[in-house]
Amino acid sequence: MKKLFSFSVLLFVLILTSNCNLIAEVKLPSLFTDNMVLQQNSSVAIWGIADKDKTVKVTTSWNQKSYTAKVGSDGKFKLNISTPVAGGPYDISVSDGKNLKLKNVLIGEVWLCSGQSNMEMPMKGYKNQPVIGSAEAIAFSSNSQIRLFSVKRAKSLVPLDDVDAKWQLCEPESVAEFSATAYFFGEMLNRALKVPIGLINASWGGTRIEPWMSDMGIKNFDDIKAPERTSTNDFSVQTPTVLFNGMINPLLGYGIKGVIWYQGESNRTQPQAYQKLLPALIQNWRTLWNIGDFPFYYMQIAPFLYGKEGLNSAYLREAQLNSSSVLPNVGMACILDVGEKETIHPSHKKTGADRLGLLALGKTYNIKGIQAESPTFKEFKIDQNIAKLYFDNAPLGLTSFNQPLSNFEIAGEDRKFYPASAVITKEGVNVSSPSVNKPVAIRYAFKDFVVGDLFGLNGCPVSSFRTDDWTELK
């Protein structure tokens, strides 16, 4: 009996010791797994938890160099490793006495992709809402040089340390479920740069911009209040900071090249506020990432017939256009030509993603020969009854691809707008109407739903714009 008791005690001690060892082993966040992509030519962070007071050693196979960090009293550690030029696959060993190996690691370009439903929309489409060209794109999507990381929806009143996600290989099954905008963007970069691409998608349909900002980010806005940190789960996804806490905070510090953003529909009735909020979000994320003014490219919302209630969404497009010139290293892709009257989710996702790709290739990667931006309205002059419009970012002029221009309106001092005739000239566009003898204001495509018909020669459409600042019309 004593022998049996002694054996039982010994077995219990062995099990307890084994469990303690398991708990004490290094544990990494979900960002650091097999198949991940690390930003090339950088000092990138790796962090996790381990038994306090131990030393964690990280060894990288590309140069056999080791890095060490002491685990703090809170059980956390963090260190930085140097990455080479793009390549791989490599291995990374992480050890605190017991070795954890990360396999099939690539070094390349990493982009964070975020926003609401038009970023979240998967390649396979939504119910009765297709993504044009997705079937063929999915069928030919197998690519060992692209990796996908899709953050599951999470909201939190307090900043979280980890997300529910894992790095996936780029194969038809995973691509079908991944963000169409993000995938097409990454695939374009991979083809052009010929380096591995890592795509991190953190998006949630129907969300406003305020939930994606941190406590620090909303402090300058008196009308936005940070939520009280309670234990209840009964709070809206639109609560300020809760998506940053749940889906962005766990990513902070991971080496990225830049961000693409597709959001704004849910803020369309507050364009003046959004014009301040979008630059504030960009500054907020840049400050917290602490890697400088990384590239931030965003999609202007597409035309859509929202209905008679609320402001014309052209005001939100105007706010997005104005925001593009406030901060350095920021760009906007215009999709005025591919909106759909009956759905808020344009099916031409590749068109928009390619325009984001052009911005990245031209402005971030400095590939010569690429004209990446849409032409933008610069100024106008009145010559008798003709308004002569001039544009920036149009080195070879403008085009309507041989279609008539039908989206211009012109007004006189009575502030009443009339449909206008518009003709492309060598200098820009001449606009006039027999109903307006003395023009004072011009608007282009300034409605909820239009199909843009004015382009640069690179195929990028001119954004809707207005020359007035009138709040009331007669």
MINURO-842167 format. One record per residue (C-alpha): residue number from 1; residue in one letter; x, y, z. Coordinates in Angstrom, 1 decimal. Example, Ala and Ser with C-alpha at 12.3 -4.5 7.8 and 13.67 -1.06 7.14 Angstrom:
residues 2
1; A; 12.3; -4.5; 7.8
2; S; 13.7; -1.1; 7.1
This chain:
residues 474
1; M; 0.0; 0.0; 0.0
2; K; 2.9; 2.4; 0.9
3; K; 4.6; 1.5; -2.4
4; L; 1.3; 2.3; -4.2
5; F; 1.0; 5.6; -2.4
6; S; 4.6; 6.5; -3.0
7; F; 4.2; 5.7; -6.7
8; S; 1.0; 7.9; -6.9
9; V; 2.8; 10.8; -5.3
10; L; 5.7; 10.4; -7.7
11; L; 3.4; 10.3; -10.6
12; F; 1.5; 13.4; -9.4
13; V; 4.8; 15.3; -9.0
14; L; 5.9; 14.2; -12.5
15; I; 2.7; 15.4; -14.1
16; L; 2.8; 18.7; -12.1
17; T; 6.4; 19.2; -13.1
18; S; 5.6; 18.4; -16.7
19; N; 2.7; 20.9; -16.7
20; C; 4.8; 23.6; -15.2
21; N; 7.4; 23.1; -17.9
22; L; 4.7; 23.4; -20.5
23; I; 3.5; 26.7; -18.9
24; A; 7.1; 27.9; -18.7
25; E; 7.9; 27.4; -22.3
26; V; 8.1; 30.4; -24.6
27; K; 4.7; 31.4; -26.0
28; L; 4.5; 33.7; -29.0
29; P; 1.5; 35.7; -30.2
30; S; -0.3; 34.4; -33.3
31; L; 1.6; 36.8; -35.5
32; F; 4.8; 34.7; -35.0
33; T; 4.1; 31.3; -36.5
34; D; 5.2; 29.1; -39.4
35; N; 4.6; 30.7; -42.8
36; M; 4.9; 34.3; -41.6
37; V; 6.4; 37.2; -43.5
38; L; 8.8; 39.6; -41.9
39; Q; 9.6; 43.1; -43.3
40; Q; 12.8; 43.1; -45.3
41; N; 15.9; 45.3; -44.5
42; S; 14.5; 46.2; -41.1
43; S; 14.9; 45.9; -37.4
44; V; 11.7; 44.0; -36.5
45; A; 10.4; 43.1; -33.1
46; I; 9.6; 39.7; -31.8
47; W; 7.8; 39.4; -28.4
48; G; 6.1; 36.9; -26.2
49; I; 5.8; 35.4; -22.8
50; A; 8.0; 33.0; -20.9
51; D; 9.0; 32.1; -17.3
52; K; 10.0; 35.3; -15.5
53; D; 13.7; 36.0; -15.1
54; K; 14.7; 33.5; -17.8
55; T; 16.7; 34.6; -20.9
56; V; 15.1; 34.1; -24.3
57; K; 17.4; 33.5; -27.3
58; V; 16.3; 34.0; -30.9
59; T; 18.5; 32.6; -33.7
60; T; 17.8; 33.4; -37.4
61; S; 18.9; 31.0; -40.1
62; W; 19.7; 33.6; -42.7
63; N; 22.8; 34.7; -40.8
64; Q; 23.0; 32.3; -37.8
65; K; 23.0; 35.3; -35.6
66; S; 21.5; 35.1; -32.1
67; Y; 19.7; 37.8; -30.1
68; T; 18.8; 37.6; -26.4
69; A; 16.3; 39.3; -24.0
70; K; 15.7; 38.9; -20.3
71; V; 12.1; 38.0; -19.4
72; G; 10.6; 40.6; -17.1
73; S; 8.8; 40.1; -13.8
74; D; 5.6; 40.3; -15.8
75; G; 6.6; 37.2; -17.8
76; K; 7.0; 39.2; -21.0
77; F; 10.0; 39.7; -23.3
78; K; 10.6; 41.7; -26.5
79; L; 13.7; 42.0; -28.7
80; N; 14.5; 43.2; -32.2
81; I; 16.2; 41.2; -35.0
82; S; 17.7; 42.4; -38.2
83; T; 16.2; 41.2; -41.5
84; P; 18.0; 40.9; -44.8
85; V; 16.8; 41.6; -48.3
86; A; 13.8; 39.7; -49.5
87; G; 14.1; 36.0; -49.7
88; G; 13.5; 32.7; -47.9
89; P; 12.2; 30.4; -46.8
90; Y; 14.1; 30.6; -43.5
91; D; 13.8; 29.2; -39.9
92; I; 13.8; 31.1; -36.7
93; S; 14.5; 29.4; -33.4
94; V; 13.2; 30.8; -30.1
95; S; 14.4; 29.3; -26.9
96; D; 14.4; 29.8; -23.2
97; G; 16.1; 26.4; -22.7
98; K; 13.4; 24.6; -24.7
99; N; 13.5; 25.3; -28.4
100; L; 10.6; 26.5; -30.5
101; K; 11.2; 26.7; -34.3
102; L; 9.3; 28.8; -36.7
103; K; 9.5; 27.3; -40.2
104; N; 8.9; 28.5; -43.8
105; V; 9.5; 32.1; -42.9
106; L; 9.7; 34.6; -45.7
107; I; 11.4; 38.0; -45.8
108; G; 9.6; 40.6; -48.0
109; E; 7.0; 43.4; -47.9
110; V; 4.3; 43.4; -45.2
111; W; 1.1; 45.5; -45.5
112; L; -1.7; 46.0; -43.1
113; C; -5.1; 46.2; -44.7
114; S; -8.0; 47.6; -42.7
115; G; -11.4; 49.2; -42.8
116; Q; -15.1; 48.2; -43.1
117; S; -17.0; 45.9; -45.4
118; N; -15.4; 46.8; -48.7
119; M; -12.1; 45.8; -47.3
120; E; -13.5; 42.8; -45.5
121; M; -15.4; 41.6; -48.6
122; P; -13.9; 38.2; -49.4
123; M; -12.8; 37.0; -52.9
124; K; -15.7; 34.6; -53.0
125; G; -18.1; 37.6; -52.6
126; Y; -21.1; 38.3; -50.3
127; K; -24.5; 36.8; -50.7
128; N; -25.8; 37.8; -54.2
129; Q; -22.9; 40.3; -54.4
130; P; -20.0; 39.0; -56.6
131; V; -16.4; 40.0; -57.0
132; I; -15.8; 40.3; -60.7
133; G; -13.0; 38.0; -61.9
134; S; -12.8; 36.2; -58.6
135; A; -13.4; 32.7; -59.9
136; E; -10.4; 32.8; -62.2
137; A; -8.2; 34.7; -59.7
138; I; -8.9; 32.1; -57.0
139; A; -8.2; 29.2; -59.4
140; F; -4.8; 30.6; -60.2
141; S; -4.0; 32.0; -56.8
142; S; -1.5; 29.3; -55.6
143; N; 1.7; 31.3; -54.8
144; S; 4.4; 30.4; -52.4
145; Q; 5.5; 34.0; -52.2
146; I; 2.3; 35.5; -50.8
147; R; 1.1; 34.8; -47.2
148; L; -2.3; 35.8; -45.7
149; F; -3.2; 36.7; -42.1
150; S; -6.8; 37.5; -41.4
151; V; -7.7; 38.8; -38.0
152; K; -11.0; 37.6; -36.7
153; R; -13.5; 40.2; -35.5
154; A; -12.9; 41.3; -31.9
155; K; -14.0; 44.3; -29.9
156; S; -12.7; 45.2; -26.5
157; L; -12.9; 48.0; -23.9
158; V; -9.3; 47.4; -23.0
159; P; -6.2; 46.8; -25.3
160; L; -5.7; 43.1; -26.0
161; D; -2.3; 41.4; -26.5
162; D; -3.2; 38.9; -29.2
163; V; -5.6; 38.2; -32.0
164; D; -7.4; 35.1; -33.3
165; A; -5.6; 34.4; -36.6
166; K; -2.8; 32.5; -38.2
167; W; -0.5; 32.9; -41.2
168; Q; -1.9; 30.9; -44.2
169; L; -0.4; 29.9; -47.5
170; C; -1.7; 31.6; -50.6
171; E; -3.9; 28.8; -52.0
172; P; -7.4; 28.8; -53.5
173; E; -9.1; 27.7; -50.3
174; S; -7.6; 30.5; -48.2
175; V; -7.7; 33.1; -50.9
176; A; -11.5; 32.6; -51.4
177; E; -12.0; 33.6; -47.8
178; F; -9.5; 36.5; -47.8
179; S; -10.2; 40.2; -48.5
180; A; -10.5; 40.7; -52.2
181; T; -9.1; 44.3; -52.1
182; A; -6.1; 43.2; -50.0
183; Y; -5.4; 40.1; -52.1
184; F; -5.5; 41.9; -55.5
185; F; -3.3; 44.7; -54.0
186; G; -0.7; 42.1; -52.7
187; E; -0.8; 40.1; -55.9
188; M; 0.0; 43.2; -58.0
189; L; 2.9; 44.1; -55.7
190; N; 4.3; 40.5; -55.9
191; R; 4.2; 40.5; -59.7
192; A; 5.8; 44.0; -59.9
193; L; 8.4; 43.7; -57.2
194; K; 9.1; 40.0; -57.4
195; V; 9.5; 39.7; -53.6
196; P; 7.4; 37.9; -51.0
197; I; 4.3; 39.8; -49.8
198; G; 2.6; 39.4; -46.4
199; L; -0.9; 40.7; -46.1
200; I; -2.6; 41.3; -42.7
201; N; -6.3; 41.9; -42.9
202; A; -8.1; 43.5; -39.9
203; S; -11.5; 44.8; -41.0
204; W; -15.1; 44.8; -39.8
205; G; -18.1; 45.6; -42.0
206; G; -20.4; 48.6; -41.2
207; T; -18.0; 50.2; -38.7
208; R; -17.2; 53.9; -38.3
209; I; -13.7; 55.3; -38.0
210; E; -13.8; 56.1; -34.3
211; P; -13.7; 52.5; -33.1
212; W; -10.4; 52.1; -35.0
213; M; -8.6; 54.8; -33.0
214; S; -6.9; 54.4; -29.7
215; D; -7.6; 56.3; -26.5
216; M; -4.7; 58.6; -27.4
217; G; -6.1; 59.1; -30.9
218; I; -9.5; 60.5; -29.7
219; K; -8.2; 62.8; -27.0
220; N; -8.1; 65.8; -29.3
221; F; -11.8; 65.4; -30.1
222; D; -14.1; 66.9; -27.4
223; D; -17.2; 65.3; -28.9
224; I; -15.7; 61.8; -28.8
225; K; -15.6; 60.1; -25.4
226; A; -13.6; 57.1; -24.5
227; P; -15.7; 54.3; -23.1
228; E; -15.6; 53.3; -19.4
229; R; -13.6; 50.1; -19.0
230; T; -16.1; 47.8; -17.4
231; S; -16.4; 44.0; -17.4
232; T; -19.6; 44.0; -19.5
233; N; -19.7; 42.8; -23.1
234; D; -22.8; 44.9; -23.8
235; F; -21.3; 47.6; -25.9
236; S; -21.6; 48.5; -29.5
237; V; -19.0; 47.8; -32.2
238; Q; -19.3; 51.5; -32.9
239; T; -17.9; 52.5; -29.5
240; P; -14.8; 54.5; -29.8
241; T; -11.5; 52.6; -29.5
242; V; -13.0; 49.1; -29.2
243; L; -11.8; 47.8; -32.6
244; F; -8.4; 49.4; -32.1
245; N; -8.2; 47.6; -28.8
246; G; -9.3; 44.2; -30.1
247; M; -7.8; 44.1; -33.6
248; I; -5.0; 46.7; -34.0
249; N; -3.3; 47.0; -30.6
250; P; -2.2; 43.3; -30.7
251; L; -0.4; 44.1; -34.1
252; L; 1.5; 47.1; -32.8
253; G; 5.2; 46.7; -33.3
254; Y; 5.0; 44.1; -36.0
255; G; 7.2; 45.2; -38.9
256; I; 5.1; 46.6; -41.7
257; K; 5.8; 48.6; -44.8
258; G; 2.5; 50.5; -44.8
259; V; -1.3; 50.5; -44.6
260; I; -4.1; 50.4; -47.1
261; W; -7.5; 51.5; -45.8
262; Y; -11.0; 51.2; -47.2
263; Q; -13.6; 52.9; -44.9
264; G; -15.9; 55.9; -44.8
265; E; -19.4; 54.8; -45.8
266; S; -20.5; 54.6; -42.2
267; N; -19.3; 58.2; -41.5
268; R; -20.8; 59.7; -44.7
269; T; -23.2; 62.0; -42.8
270; Q; -20.4; 63.7; -40.9
271; P; -18.0; 64.8; -43.7
272; Q; -16.5; 67.7; -41.8
273; A; -15.7; 65.6; -38.8
274; Y; -14.3; 62.8; -41.0
275; Q; -11.9; 65.3; -42.7
276; K; -10.3; 65.7; -39.3
277; L; -10.7; 62.1; -38.1
278; L; -8.9; 60.4; -41.0
279; P; -5.6; 62.3; -40.7
280; A; -5.9; 61.8; -36.9
281; L; -6.2; 58.0; -37.3
282; I; -3.2; 58.0; -39.6
283; Q; -1.1; 60.0; -37.1
284; N; -2.4; 57.9; -34.2
285; W; -1.3; 54.6; -35.9
286; R; 2.1; 56.1; -37.0
287; T; 2.8; 57.3; -33.5
288; L; 2.1; 54.0; -31.9
289; W; 4.0; 51.9; -34.5
290; N; 7.0; 54.2; -34.0
291; I; 8.5; 53.5; -37.4
292; G; 8.1; 56.9; -38.9
293; D; 5.6; 58.2; -41.5
294; F; 4.9; 54.9; -43.1
295; P; 2.8; 54.9; -46.4
296; F; -0.9; 55.1; -45.8
297; Y; -3.1; 54.7; -48.9
298; Y; -6.8; 54.6; -48.8
299; M; -9.8; 54.1; -51.1
300; Q; -12.3; 56.9; -51.7
301; I; -15.8; 55.5; -51.2
302; A; -17.6; 54.6; -54.4
303; P; -20.7; 56.4; -55.6
304; F; -23.9; 54.6; -54.4
305; L; -27.6; 55.7; -54.2
306; Y; -27.9; 56.1; -50.4
307; G; -31.4; 57.7; -50.7
308; K; -32.9; 61.0; -49.9
309; E; -32.1; 61.0; -46.2
310; G; -28.9; 62.6; -45.0
311; L; -26.1; 64.4; -46.8
312; N; -25.1; 63.7; -50.4
313; S; -22.1; 61.3; -50.0
314; A; -20.1; 63.5; -52.4
315; Y; -19.3; 65.6; -49.3
316; L; -17.6; 62.6; -47.7
317; R; -15.7; 61.9; -50.9
318; E; -14.7; 65.6; -50.8
319; A; -13.5; 65.1; -47.2
320; Q; -11.4; 62.1; -48.2
321; L; -9.9; 64.1; -51.2
322; N; -9.0; 67.0; -48.9
323; S; -7.4; 64.6; -46.4
324; S; -5.0; 63.3; -49.0
325; S; -2.9; 66.4; -48.9
326; V; -2.8; 67.1; -45.2
327; L; 0.0; 64.6; -44.2
328; P; 3.1; 63.3; -45.9
329; N; 3.2; 59.9; -47.5
330; V; -0.5; 59.6; -47.9
331; G; -2.5; 58.9; -51.1
332; M; -6.1; 58.3; -52.2
333; A; -7.3; 55.9; -54.9
334; C; -10.4; 57.1; -56.7
335; I; -13.1; 54.6; -57.9
336; L; -15.7; 57.1; -59.2
337; D; -16.1; 55.1; -62.3
338; V; -17.0; 51.7; -60.8
339; G; -19.6; 52.4; -58.2
340; E; -22.9; 50.6; -58.4
341; K; -26.3; 52.2; -57.9
342; E; -27.9; 49.3; -56.1
343; T; -25.1; 48.0; -53.9
344; I; -22.6; 49.7; -51.6
345; H; -20.1; 46.9; -52.4
346; P; -18.7; 47.5; -55.9
347; S; -17.9; 44.3; -57.7
348; H; -14.9; 45.7; -59.5
349; K; -12.6; 45.1; -56.5
350; K; -9.5; 44.5; -58.7
351; T; -9.9; 47.9; -60.3
352; G; -9.7; 49.7; -56.9
353; A; -7.0; 47.4; -55.6
354; D; -4.8; 48.0; -58.7
355; R; -5.1; 51.7; -58.1
356; L; -3.9; 51.3; -54.6
357; G; -1.2; 49.2; -56.0
358; L; -0.2; 51.9; -58.4
359; L; 0.1; 54.3; -55.5
360; A; 2.4; 51.9; -53.7
361; L; 4.5; 51.1; -56.7
362; G; 4.9; 54.7; -57.8
363; K; 5.1; 56.5; -54.5
364; T; 6.6; 54.0; -52.1
365; Y; 8.7; 51.8; -54.3
366; N; 9.6; 54.6; -56.7
367; I; 9.3; 52.6; -59.9
368; K; 10.0; 55.0; -62.7
369; G; 7.5; 55.4; -65.4
370; I; 4.4; 54.9; -63.2
371; Q; 1.8; 57.7; -63.2
372; A; 0.1; 56.6; -60.0
373; E; -2.4; 59.3; -59.1
374; S; -5.7; 60.6; -60.4
375; P; -5.7; 64.1; -61.8
376; T; -7.0; 66.7; -59.2
377; F; -8.7; 70.0; -59.8
378; K; -6.4; 72.9; -59.3
379; E; -8.1; 76.2; -60.3
380; F; -10.5; 77.8; -62.7
381; K; -10.7; 81.1; -64.6
382; I; -13.7; 82.7; -66.2
383; D; -13.5; 83.8; -69.8
384; Q; -16.8; 85.5; -70.7
385; N; -19.4; 82.7; -70.1
386; I; -16.9; 79.9; -70.1
387; A; -15.2; 78.4; -67.0
388; K; -11.7; 77.1; -67.8
389; L; -10.6; 74.4; -65.4
390; Y; -7.0; 73.4; -64.7
391; F; -5.7; 70.2; -63.1
392; D; -2.7; 68.8; -61.3
393; N; -1.3; 65.3; -61.8
394; A; -2.2; 65.3; -65.5
395; P; 1.2; 65.4; -67.3
396; L; -0.4; 64.2; -70.6
397; G; -3.7; 65.8; -70.1
398; L; -7.2; 64.3; -69.6
399; T; -9.5; 62.0; -71.5
400; S; -13.1; 60.8; -71.5
401; F; -12.2; 57.8; -73.6
402; N; -14.2; 59.3; -76.5
403; Q; -17.4; 59.5; -74.4
404; P; -19.3; 62.8; -73.8
405; L; -18.7; 64.5; -70.4
406; S; -22.1; 64.5; -68.6
407; N; -21.3; 65.2; -64.9
408; F; -20.5; 68.9; -64.9
409; E; -22.8; 71.5; -63.5
410; I; -22.4; 75.3; -63.5
411; A; -23.9; 78.1; -61.4
412; G; -24.1; 81.9; -61.4
413; E; -24.5; 84.3; -58.6
414; D; -28.0; 83.0; -57.9
415; R; -26.3; 79.7; -56.7
416; K; -28.6; 77.6; -59.0
417; F; -26.7; 74.8; -60.8
418; Y; -27.5; 73.8; -64.3
419; P; -26.2; 70.9; -66.4
420; A; -23.2; 72.1; -68.3
421; S; -21.4; 71.3; -71.5
422; A; -17.8; 70.3; -71.0
423; V; -15.0; 70.0; -73.5
424; I; -11.5; 68.6; -72.9
425; T; -8.8; 71.0; -74.0
426; K; -5.0; 70.9; -74.1
427; E; -5.0; 72.9; -70.8
428; G; -7.9; 71.2; -69.0
429; V; -11.7; 71.3; -69.4
430; N; -13.9; 74.2; -70.5
431; V; -17.4; 74.3; -69.0
432; S; -20.4; 76.4; -70.0
433; S; -24.2; 76.5; -70.1
434; P; -26.5; 78.8; -72.1
435; S; -28.5; 79.2; -68.8
436; V; -25.5; 80.8; -67.0
437; N; -24.0; 84.0; -68.5
438; K; -21.7; 84.8; -65.6
439; P; -20.4; 81.6; -64.0
440; V; -19.1; 81.7; -60.5
441; A; -19.1; 78.0; -59.4
442; I; -18.6; 74.5; -61.0
443; R; -19.3; 71.1; -59.7
444; Y; -18.3; 67.8; -61.1
445; A; -20.0; 64.5; -60.3
446; F; -21.1; 65.9; -56.9
447; K; -24.0; 63.5; -56.3
448; D; -24.6; 60.3; -54.4
449; F; -24.5; 58.1; -57.5
450; V; -22.7; 59.0; -60.7
451; V; -20.4; 57.2; -63.1
452; G; -17.2; 59.2; -63.5
453; D; -16.3; 60.0; -67.0
454; L; -13.2; 62.2; -66.7
455; F; -9.8; 60.4; -66.4
456; G; -6.1; 60.8; -66.5
457; L; -4.3; 59.0; -69.3
458; N; -3.3; 56.3; -66.7
459; G; -7.0; 55.4; -66.4
460; C; -7.4; 56.8; -63.0
461; P; -10.6; 58.9; -62.7
462; V; -10.9; 62.5; -61.4
463; S; -12.6; 62.7; -58.1
464; S; -15.9; 64.5; -57.7
465; F; -15.2; 68.1; -56.7
466; R; -16.7; 71.5; -56.4
467; T; -15.3; 75.1; -56.6
468; D; -17.8; 76.5; -54.1
469; D; -18.2; 76.2; -50.3
470; W; -21.9; 76.8; -50.3
471; T; -23.9; 75.1; -47.6
472; E; -27.3; 76.1; -49.0
473; L; -28.4; 76.2; -52.6
474; K; -31.3; 78.0; -54.2
